[in-house]
Amino acid sequence: MFDPDQNPDRRQLGGPSRRALLKTSLGLIAGVGGLACATASRALAREPLDQALLHAASSLVPAPTMGTPTLIVAGGPGTGPTRWAPRLAPSLEETLSTDGPIIQRPVIGQDGVTGANLFDAQTAGDSALLAPGSAIIAALAGDTRVHFDFQRWVPVLLAAGAPLIVGHVDFRRSLRTMIQNTPVRVAVTTPTGGELPALVAMAILSMRVIPVSGFAIPTDSIAALRKGAVDVIQLSPVDVTPELLGGLQEEGFVPLFTLASSPQGDIPDFATRFTSLRGRPPSHPLWPAYRALAQAASIDAALVLPMLTSAASTARWRHAAAQAAMQPSLVAAAKEDGTRLVTETDIFPLYSTLTPGLSDMLALRRWLAISNASWRTG
């Protein structure tokens, strides 16, 4: 049999060829390794520049849009939501990168309950709600019209201020005042409306409080105070002006207290006023409920999302709200209204105070049930 390895000529030709091939292979491997090392070194040296270029390129890629969200504006003309909706919408559209302008859907109702019910009932679409604090007060009071649960909402922005209680009341606990048992008449829209904190505050001060209903417009309640039809009125921050306060003081009506801490600090809040009158902090069974009601009354407008909103969508709304709150035009608008814009982590402590304990809620509703009976007979 023919064996090629036994062929001298083949061995002579094959030996050197194999050695040459081996040397060539080793050289190629070394060259490739050196090239790889050199390339890696150059890549490492160039890494910061590459990252900067990639970052610049990614910034040119538009963020994905989120469709066209609907903003339910709950409240009548002149309320906080109707003022804030046209202010907030353009800024939110820009940051959210919506497909089109935000659809603003006004739902008429002075206290916002109707719009809040509609918002809680819907299950589809990317939507948000702009509601007044009076809707939350109605829920706390157990209003039968309420079919929403504000505790399930996800707050992203609050326009909050310090409502003012103005009037002429003798808070001294003298024997004469106890015998006379003179009632304190408070102008309200309804007994469970936005002025409920004023009623509860007077009750905590051991005053015989009587709500006088039908005053949904601030000018009407101010006129009633001047005519002597009521003793106390509650004014929202947007309605309080130095000219108005000066005129009322000349007529003998003084600022009694605010429902929340005022940025100016020249008028005491209710806790401070109570302590100065009674020499101790409030400890009335209605005190925890009052704090929740007062905080709700301080909310001029609340921008909230449904509970089942995705984490990504919630993050985008919160970012958009935070960006809007920093815009000089909106900061100036809030200051003009006597409010401030609360977003991001600051919103949670404030919103959490809107929910008193179960026993505190029951104490409020028990007091309302008893008081309503006497108010009807009286």
N, C-alpha and C positions, 0 to 999 in steps of 0.2 A: 504494500500500500504506500502511496506517496505521502511523505511527511514533510510539510513545508519547512519545519524547523530544522530538518536534517539537510536542507539545501544551503550550502555555504554562501551562495550568492544572496539568498533571502536573509540569512542571519546578518550578513554584512550590511545589507541595505536596511533591515528592520531595526538593528540595535541603535544606530545613531538617530534614526527617525523618532523612535520612542523617547530617547533622551531629549531630543530637541523639542518634541511635543510637550514633555513634562516641564521643561524650563519655560517654554512659552506660556503654559497654563499657569504655572506659579507666578510668572510675571504679570499675567493678566489679573490674577486674583489680588496680588499686591497693589496693582494699579487701581483696581476697582475699590479696594479697601481704602487706599489713600484718597481717592476721589470722594468716597462717601464721607470720610472724616473731614475733608476740606469743606465739602458741601454742608455738613452738619455745623462746622465751626462758623461758616459764613451765615448760616441760618440763625444760629444763636446770637451772633453779633447783630443781625438785622432784625431780631424779634421785636424790639420796641417799635421800630419803624413800621413793621408789618401790622402790628396790633393797631397802631394809630391809623394806618391806611384802612384796615378793615373796619374800625370804628367809624371813620369818616364815611366810608361807603355804606355802612348799615344805616347811618343817619339819613341818607338820601332815600332809603326805602320807606315808602309811606306806611304808617301803622294801619292795621286792618280796621275797617269801619264797623260800627255796631248797629247798622240799620237806622231807622228813624224812630227814636223813643217818643213816648207820649207823656206829657206832664199834666197831670190832673191838678187844676188850680181850684182848691176848695175854699170858698168864702165869697161874700158879697162885695160890691164896689166899696173901695176905700179900706178894705181889710189888708192885713199884711201880705197874704199870698198874692192878691191882685196887684199890689205894688211891686213885689219882688219878682214875680214871674217874668216880666219884660226886661228886668235888669239882669237876671241870672241866665236866661236862656241863651243869649248870644255867646257868652263866655263858655258855658257848658258845651255848646255845639262845637266850638273850636277845639277844646281839649279832648272831648269824647270822640272826635273824628266821625261824626254821624254822616249818614248818606244824604241827609237833607236837614232842613230846619226842624228843631224840636216841635212836635205838635202840641200846642197849648190847648187844653180842654177845660174851659171854665165850667164849674158846677156851682150854680147859685145856691146860697144858703149862708146866712150871716155868721153862724158859728162853725161852719165847715163840716158838720156831721154828715150831710148828704154826700158830699164829695168823698169823705173818708169811708163811708159805707160802700160807695161804688168802687173805690180803690181796693178795698179788702175783698170784694166779691169777684173781681176779675182774676183769671188764672192764666191768660196768655199774653204774650207780647212783652217788650222791654219798656217798662213804664216806671214812673216815679210820682210821688204825691207832694204837693206843697200845701200844707194845712196850717191853720192858726191854732194857738194853744187852747182856744175855747173849745175845740173839738175834744181835746184830752180832758178838759174840765168836765164836760158833759159825760164822758165815759167814767170818770172817777165818781161822779155824783150818782151814777146808776140810771141815767136818762134812758127811758124806754125806746127812744129812737135809735140808740147806738147799737150797731151790729158789727162793729169792728173791734179789733184788739190791738191797741197801739203798742203794747208790749212786744208784739211780734214784728213790728216794723224795724227796719235797719236805718238809723239816722245817719245822714252824711253832711248836713249843714243846718245850723240853727241861727236865726236872727233873733237875738234876745236882748231885752232891755229891763227897765225897772218901772212898772206901773206905779202911779202915785195916788194916794188916798187924800182927798181934800175935803174940808168941811168945817163945821163948828160943833164940837162935842165937848161936854164937860166930863172928863174921865175921872174926876175925883170921887172917891167912894165916901161921901158924907152921909150923915143920917137923913138929911133933907132929900138928897137924890134917891136914897133907898126907899123912902116913904112915897115919894112922888112916882117912882118907877117910870120915868119918862122914856118913851121908846126912841131909838135912833133909826131914822128912816134913811134907807140906802137906795139910791137909784140903780136899777138893774134892768137888763133886757128881760130875763126870766130869773126866778130864784136859783135855778141850776145853770145859769149862763156864765159868761166870763167874769162877772163881778162876784161870784160865790166866795172867793178869798176874802173880800171885804166883809161879807156877812159873817164868816167864820172868825175873822179877826175880832170883830165886835163882840161875838159870843165869848171868845177867850178872855176878853177884857170885862166880862160879866155885865155887858150891856144888853138891854132888851131890844134886839134888832128886829126891824120890820122892813122887808124888801118892798120897794115900790116899782112895779114892773112897767115895761113899755118904753124904756129909754135905750134904744139901739144906736142912736146917733149922739156923739159927744156934745154937740152944740145944744141938743135938747136937755141933756142932763145938767149942763152948766146953767142953762136958763132956769131949770127947775130949782137948782140950788140958790140962785140969786132971788128967785121969787119966794123962797121959803117952803116950797113943796116937798123938799127932801133936805136932810141934814148932812149927808155924806155922798160923795161921788167918787168913782174910780176912773182915772184917766190913763190912757196908754201913753207910752213915752213920746210917740209921734205927735200927740195932741198937747203936750206940755211945752209951753213957751214962756220965756221970762216975762213977756208982756201980759200973758194970761194970768200967771201967778201973781204978778204985781197988782193987776186989777182986782183979783179976788181977795188979796190980802188987804187992800184998801177998804173992801166991803166987809171985812171981818172973817173971811174964810181963809184958814191957814193950811199949809201942807202938814198932814198929821204923821204920815210915815209912808215909806215905799214898801212894795211887796218883795223886792229883791234888793241886794246891795247896789247902791247907785255909784257909777264911776266918779261922779263929782264928790259924793260923800257929805254934802252939806245938809241933806235930809236923812234922818235915821231910818233904818229899816224897822220892820215890826218888832223883831226880837229886841233890838236896842231900845225902842220906844217903850215896850212892855217893861223891860228891866228898870228903866228910869222912873216909870210910874209906880211899879209894885216893889221895887227893891230886890227882885230875884228874876232869874230867867223863866220863861213860860214853861209850865209843866202840865198844862190842861190836857185831858184825854183827846181833844181835837187838834192838839199841836202838831203831831206827825202828819195828819191829813192836811192841815193848813200849809205845811211846807211844800207838799206835793202840789197842792192847788196854786200856791203862789208861784212856784216854778213854772207851772203850765201857763199861768197868766202872763208870765214874763216873755213867753215865746211869741214873737210877732209872726214868724213863719218858720215852719219846719220842713226841710226837704228830706224825704224818707223813701226807702225802697221796700218792696215786698220781702218777706222772710226767706222765700225760696230763691232769691236772686243768687246767681252763681258767684263764686268767689272772685273770678276774673272780672265779671261785670261790676261787682261791688267795689273792687279795687279801682277800676277806671272811674266810677262815679265819685269815689272819695278823692281821688287825685284831681279830678276836674273841679270839685267843690273847693278843695284847698287852693288851687290855682285861682279860681274866681274870687275867693275871699281876700286875696292879696292884691287884686287890681285896684289902683288908686280911685277909680270912679266908684266902685262898689264900697270901698272903705269910706269914701266921702258921703255916699248915700246913707250908709248905716249910721254914721255920726250925725247926719242931719235928722235922721229919724229917732235919735236917742238910743240906738241899739248897737250891738257889736255882732260880728259874724264868728260863729264857733264851728270849727271843723276838726278833722283828724282825731288825735287822742283826747283833746280837750272836750269833745262832745259826749264821751261816755259817762264821766262823773255827773255832768249836768243832766243828761237824759235819764240816768238811773234814779235820780231823786224824784222822778215823776211817779214812781211806783211805791206807795207806802205798804206796810205790812197788812195782812189780811184783817187782823183785829182792828187796825187803825182805819181801814176802809169801812169795816162794819160799824165802827163808832161814828164815822161821818154820816153814813146812810141812816143810822138809827136817829141821829140828831136831826137830819133832814126830814125824816118821817114824822117825828114829833113836832118839829117846827112848822112843817107844812099844814098840819092840822090846826095849829093855833093861828097861822097866817090866814087860812081860809075863813075861820070864824071871826078873826079880828078885822 
